[in-house]
Amino acid sequence: MLQTAIDSARASYPSLAGKRVLITGGATGIGEGLVEAFAAQGSRVAFVDVQDDAARALVDRLGGADAVLYSRCDLTDLDGIKECFAAIEEQLGGVDVLINNAANDDRHKIDDITPAYWDERMAVNLRHQFFASQAVIPSMRRAGGGVIVNFGSISWHLALPDLLLYQTAKAAIEGLTRSMARDLGRDGIRVNAVIPGNVQTPRQQRWYTAEGEAELVAAQCLDGRIQPADVAALVLFLASDDARMCTGHEYFVDAGWR
């Protein structure tokens, strides 16, 4: 089983207890690790996804709907984001922390990209990060502050092949993060980006043979495969009051791959 949950030896952040945390793409992979980690901190966690079976299994494993709230939300539907997030805010009483994690890294060739596919990939990987943030900013302003963590990707820093649209979107997220941090800082809202390396999730293992994984580890400075819990550990810090003066930057969890 992949390591997703924060263990007893990891840091505890008292400031996260009771915080209202909303995570996109929380049913599997890195998102699953984020849901588990914030729940372990005593946060009030809600997450959205379109993978109902995986989401419900996660909710059951963490103690049911009283412990973790799941809502189905297609993040390419902008009206759907407004409706879903409004309902979540009503149930939680607001949102203190938004984690924009959802994405899809399907491979593609340049010759296969059509205008429709371009728009669809931007909607899946970039557009929702802004509109999800826009939906919760009023709640954060009313509360006197908040935290937004956007997820980028190491892929464009490495210029990996067959990911042109994904990498275009992920590069833009770093610009989005810095712009939002500037515009929202006086409202007490901190905005940062997390840049994972290659994290060992079932989805990522689809793309790598055993030999490919060995080559990947050899390219890192550190041995071993990055786990969802390693990424979650950084996100917990950035969401906590301990990171109160951290905003407008990108933070890597890549084992020194780049």
Summary of the structure (lengths in Angstrom):
residues: 258
radius of gyration: 17.4
end to end distance: 27.2
largest distance: 51.8
contacts: 868
relative contact order: 0.16
helix: 50%
strand: 16%
